[in-house]
Every structure is written in C-alpha cells, then in structure tokens.
C-alpha cells in the first residue's frame, strides 16, 4: 500500500526579505454568506483569546455530525474559523478567509447529492433517511383518523366553520371575521364529500344522513397528519441530530391538543399546517444561502412567500409567523449590508428578491384568495349587508339593481353607512339605558325590517299628499326620516352619545303626529359614481350617490364609525351626530341602498359595478372591525375563555362539547410533558444564553464561531417565533381561548428539542447515555399521550368515573 503523502513547510529560506501583501497574486475571493443570527461577539479575533483556555483538558466538548440534519453546531468536531486581517480602521484588508466557506455555518450539513443508483438496493440505502418520517406519517394517520366519526353531533366551532361548506356549495355570500382561504377549503371538502349544503350546523345537533361529516373531518384531519413529517424535516433542516428529529416528530405526533383540534371541521388544522410549512420553507431557504440566486435558492424563497400568503389567508394569526420571517430577513440583509466584499449590484438584487418574494408575492396570494372568494360566492346571502351597496347589486338574487334610480318623498328606503365596517341605519324598540332614554338608533349588518325608513317633508311644510305630484329629493332639501316599524323619527339633541362622548346622541323620537324641529336633517350631496362631483349631480340616485345628513338645528352630521355599543345595544355599531364638519370623513357618508316606490320605474343592474380593490379593502376593514368587537363581556361568564397567562403552564382547558354521560366528551388540553417541557426550555435558553455571553466576555471559549452561530440560529428561530406568537395576545382586546396558543406551541417544541440536542445528544456523552436519555424522553412523551388520549378520541360514560385526569386543580374536566 502506498503511504499517504505528507507536505512539510520549512518556512522562508534564510536571507529572504519579508514579502508584502502587494506581492501576492490577487485572486477573486468567493463571496461568502455570513451566518445568520450572530452577535457582536462572533467577530472577536480568535488569537485575542488566552491560549491557556485552549488546552486539551479544558477545551469544549465535541459534537460529532451524525444523523440526517447534524451540522457544525455546538460541540461539533468541525472547527473552522475565518482568518481576518484588519487595517487601522478595523476593515478586512485581504478579504481572503482561510479556508473559504462553502456554506452557511448554521442549519443542516450540506452534502453533495449521491450518484444515481444502479440498483434497487442502492436506491433504498440512499433513501433510508426518509424511512422514519414515513413511519411517523403512518402513525399520524392512525392517531388523526382513529374514531374520527365517534361524535355524531356538531362539536364546538363546527357550528361556525361547518356553515362555510353550506354557503360555498350554495354560492351564497357569507361574512366572517377570517380570511377566505380556510373557508374555501372547508367548502371544497364539502363538495368532494358529496355534501348538499342544506344542514344548519347548530351546536350539539345530531348530523343527519345527508351530511358526510366523517369525510369532511377526514379531509380537515389530513392537514393535521402532515404536521408530523413537517416537524421531522424542519428539525433536519435546522441541523438537529437524528435523536432530536425523532423527538420533534414524537412531540408533534403525541400532543393531545394538536390531535384534538385536527379531528373536526375547523380552520385550525390548516392554520397549523401553513405555519409549519412557512417555518420549514424558511429553513430550506436558509440552507441555500451559500449559493445565492441559484435555482434552489429562488425556489425555496418563492415557496416561502407563497406559504406566507397562504397562512395569512387562513387566519390573521398567520401574520405572527410572517413576522418571524421578517425578522430573519432583516437580520440577513443587515449582515449582507455589512459585507464589504459584496457588490452594490448584488446588494440591490438581494433586497429586490426579498421585496418581490416575501412582500409582493404574499400580498398577491392573499388578494387572490379574496378574488376567488368573490367569484365563487356570487349569490346573495346572509352576509350581504357587510359589503358596499354596489357590491351587493352585482350578486345573483339581489334586487338592488331593480331599485328605482331617482328618489322621491314618500319612498321607503334603507340607508347604508359607507364608512369601513359600517352597516344599515337601524332602530328597535329598546331604549338607551343612559342619556335621553329614548329609542336606540344603531348600524346593523344584517337585513331586517327595522332598517326601513320613510322620507318625509318637515312638519311646517304643506300637508304631504302621498298620491299627489312626485317631489324628487334634491341637494339641500330638509327632510324627516321616519322609522317604518315604530313610526319614530330620526332625532338628535344636545345629549351626549353613549360611547363617543364628544358627539351628540341620535335617537328615535315621537310618532306620526308628534315631533319637533330636532327631527330635521339637511341632505348634502358628496358626489355620484356616475354623475361625478357634487356640482355635476343633478339628481340623487340610489346606490351611486353619496350623501351626508346635517342636523338643521345643531349643525352636526349623522355619523357611524367603528364604535360598538355595550351588550344593551346588542354590540351593534353606535350612530351619533358629530360636531366636526369634515367633508372628507367617510364615516359621515351614506347612500340609499334599498328603495321602494311603486310610482317610480325600476332601475337596471347594468348601471352598477363595484371595483375589486374597493371590495377587497372594504371587506378587510369590516373583518378587522368585527374582530375588535370580540371582547370579553363583563356581564357574562364565558367558561370556555382563557387568558394568555393560562396557556404555557396549562392552567385551563376547554370543553369542546356537552358534558353529558351519554355522549363522548372532548377536552382541548395539551400533553403536559410537551407543554411544560417547552415552557421550561424557553426559560432555560435565556439563562444559558446569558451565561454564555458572560463567559464569552471573560474570554472563555465554550464553542467555535460556527457552533455559536448554530446555537443562536436555532434558538432565535424558536425564541422569536414563540415570542411573536404569544405576546401579541396580551395587547389584544378580543376574547381569547386556549386554541390560540397552538401555533405558539410549535416554537416551544423546537426550543425543547434544541436544548436537548445542545446538552445531551450532540455532546460528548457515551452512546449508551444518549440512548437512555432518548428512551426516557420518548417514554414520557408517549406515556403522557396515552394517559390523556381520551381527551382527543372521546371520553365515554360519566366523566367522574375516569380516574387520574385532574393534574391541576384549575382544570374543569370533572363535574363538581
């Protein structure tokens, strides 16, 4: 056997003058990509550290790169540092690190692709790493589909989200506070399963034979099945050891809360799926940073943008994982901005690529979901009044287009508030418990006879003859608006409005024979979509003419913003009279939506068309307004609600259905060892990070630069993700439930696995020690899951007969 060659450097021959940098041949330096999530400590020169810290006895433990995702993270045997040379200003003179890096120093180890297989056995050996996720996926199918049809009743929010299938099959426009992608997928599930769309989905009601609820649940659960392989491959891309890839897959597989939420007709399984895909695709893109602008680099960046658009199109909570990608991108671009070897052209290309793929592309995906939503739901439905009058006029089955175009005294009308989120001018027999005590006037989002008003002249005008000559409404006319069901008049006075204290109260007062000058309103034309600005408007038309109503005596304007009345006003939008004369305030704009007058000719729907961008913006503002109105009711106890402080330590669960002895019972609560372990790991990471920073400041070497970068990279993905998904709920005014924590849980799981990997599975422990540690972790995870499995699969019989489920006294799983 030929001995291996040895190269010996004898140094510079005696008498040779020292060489300067100008004598070296200049060679193009390959552009390197700094690793992400660094600290300032990463740039300390290694030679500045005391050498006594680097002897064999006190050096750091080594990490052996093994398993599908192992990288040069903490305790890696791969020690490679860039040798930098600085001038007096601190800049790198040569820009020639040795050795040159071929990839980023965090995330998955980059391996060249294997040669094409020449036999089936070789093909199998090359793909054995995919066998574990396949097995976990099959187990995920079993857990998600097992006894999925056991409850034959409408469970929890199936009463809400199941209706989406009905409306999409009937193509009826329906308003909801969530974006449309998840609702469309529920509708698609109903279509593929053969649902006819006629079931009402009332909570607790038994499904009839016409509803293929099992097939619809299976399709929703498929998104939950995919969480397990996504968890595995995300751990691989994060550079975790094979031990921790198994633990991540087990935790995703065995969490009871993720399991329960995936087994019903809900949006949460889709939200979790796209949250997982966004994190996975981000890690895939990160691992392509060593070859910027290559095909794979562009592919994973584009897929990340598409996933961002999808997750925000299911629920707005998807914006939180979008923020994680945003923070990563900001730090990535900031690192590149500090790379003096990168040309200005490449800097611009990087910025343009991020703007195009991570901002513009997600917005286009989000808008596309609304475009499809409008195209599919093109029939009139119960959510029509949320949209603008022109939008409703385009819907099949809506008669707005047949309204008489010109408006005359004596016409019966409905008035639509044109402010974002506004509704129909409404009144009902209930009175204000504060202020004047007169009849309430509000804005209401649904069609109702209590939205009908009649246009009448003033009390002092000659006696009105409804059968006499038609008197058309014109700019500047003074009118009364009489509520048809109660005969009260739209009225305002100097009484303070109940919510908007700077405005005057608007109420219903008097009757057909009783009233006063506080019932008088001056009609002011703003503009008309067809006729143009105010000076060109010759006639007031329904749907297209925008109006303002000025109180003749007080000078204030009829106003409907986004202020919601308390429970005594049924949470409807407050109507008041604003003293501020702002011609541009859209909350003072109104248009005539419905119009009935047998003496006038019918209109033509061809005159009415609403632009998509206007409808898109209008619906999003209406969704935001309705979301903000979902606040806790202090006068009503919500036994299902919880607060963000309840979630990390599992203080409270959620009963998903009735708790009778004869029905299966489902309790939304996680697997304790997973939730508590994840929460503890977040605290431990902060402590460990602080210790490392203090030790680094004292010039101790705990890990190489590459290992430090990897430790921070995974820690920041998990830590930032958890923080950005959790703390926004503290500043939200809306009511919260435990299922809001489920996307957040994923990042605590990643942190839990990261620390186990850092301290055990990538450390210099014996393999036997690692096997014992893995066995203990796996046993706790699987054992906890098996103990609480009934919460997701259904608990039969009297709940108090099931012993050992009350691990915390605050859980309301047992009957008192």
Beta strands, then each sheet from edge to edge (+ up, - down):
strand 1: 412-417
strand 2: 424-431
strand 3: 439-444
strand 4: 453-456
strand 5: 478-483
strand 6: 489-496
strand 7: 504-509
strand 8: 521-528
strand 9: 532-533
strand 10: 545-551
strand 11: 557-564
strand 12: 573-578
strand 13: 590-596
strand 14: 654-655
strand 15: 667-668
sheet 1: 9+ 8- 5+ 4- 1+ 13-
sheet 2: 2+ 3- 7+ 6-
sheet 3: 2+ 3- 12+ 11-
sheet 4: 9+ 8- 10+
sheet 5: 14+ 15-
end
